[in-house]
Amino acid sequence: MDRIGSLWLVGGLCVLVEGCYGHTVLPRRTPGLSQALPTVVKIAGGAFTMGDMTGDPTEHPERRVHLSTFYIEKYEVTNAAYRECVRATACTETAEMDSSELGADGLPVVGVSWFDAHTYCQWVGRRLPTEAEWEYAARGRDLRKWPWEGAFDPTNANTRDPLDTFPRTAPVGSFAGGESPFGVMDMAGNVAEWVSDYFDPIAYQQTEAELANPQGPISGRDRVVRGGSWADGPHRVRTTYRSTKSPTEVDNSTGFRCVASGSGN
């Protein structure tokens, strides 16, 4: 039995204890065994340098982070996958799901709040990644500024660039050259992604130089968003860039992907 804020997870179900952001929360149904889950990539446990001394003030000082093995979804959650949760009455339909421009099955779901993302991941038996897990999956151990090696390349990601042929979101996995060192797709651009951590602009200054499986601040107002989107330029789609949103905020440039804890060190 695990606690998330005012909620207790009992056998994977969300049980209200003291209220949840002022709304009633019902136990969530888990998917049937026949439902196909999005493909995951195994990230073996290890250590990496988190942050960037040459980046924004919120990105430093750098610190050494040790993570246990986890599995991260290879692609951002699509409209098709999210619709399954809506049909099961576990998730709330987004305003963009019926949009001819943003609602196609193969496009990443947008218009989801942090709570929507959390609910979906819980429904499929997974969770949102921690900020550290997300950054490790995006950059690996070799201090990449973008998920690929070398300089920024506009052909490797869906960003705000004249060479980009997509006016907004692109079908997930469209940019083969943009895969991370672990083979995870679209971690720069397309849609920015919710992670589990609360946001604190000076969090890196207040923690130890070496951490094991950091979970971020224990409380806060806003949540961290990572990866940048189709609306952003090279700076905001870097692997270390930290953005922030209210957990109730929704827009047409923010989505998510889920992770699962694994075995090993």
Number of C-alpha atoms within 10 A of each C-alpha: 8 11 12 9 13 13 17 17 15 12 9 18 18 22 19 16 12 12 13 15 12 7 8 10 14 11 14 19 18 17 16 8 7 6 10 10 12 16 10 16 17 19 21 17 16 16 19 20 20 27 26 20 13 10 16 13 15 20 21 19 19 16 20 14 21 21 20 17 17 21 21 27 21 25 22 28 24 22 22 17 19 25 18 15 21 15 11 14 12 21 22 18 18 21 15 18 20 12 10 8 13 23 20 18 15 17 22 28 30 28 19 27 22 26 17 22 27 22 21 27 23 21 22 21 18 20 21 25 28 21 24 26 25 24 24 28 27 30 27 21 14 11 17 19 23 27 32 22 17 9 10 17 14 17 15 20 31 31 29 20 17 8 11 16 12 15 13 18 23 25 19 18 20 14 18 14 16 26 23 24 18 18 17 24 24 31 32 33 28 33 33 27 29 31 26 21 22 23 25 20 14 13 15 19 16 10 14 11 13 15 15 14 15 16 15 19 13 9 12 11 11 18 20 23 27 29 29 29 27 25 20 20 18 19 15 20 29 24 29 29 21 24 19 16 18 15 20 13 13 18 13 19 23 26 28 30 27 30 22 19 15 15 10 11 12
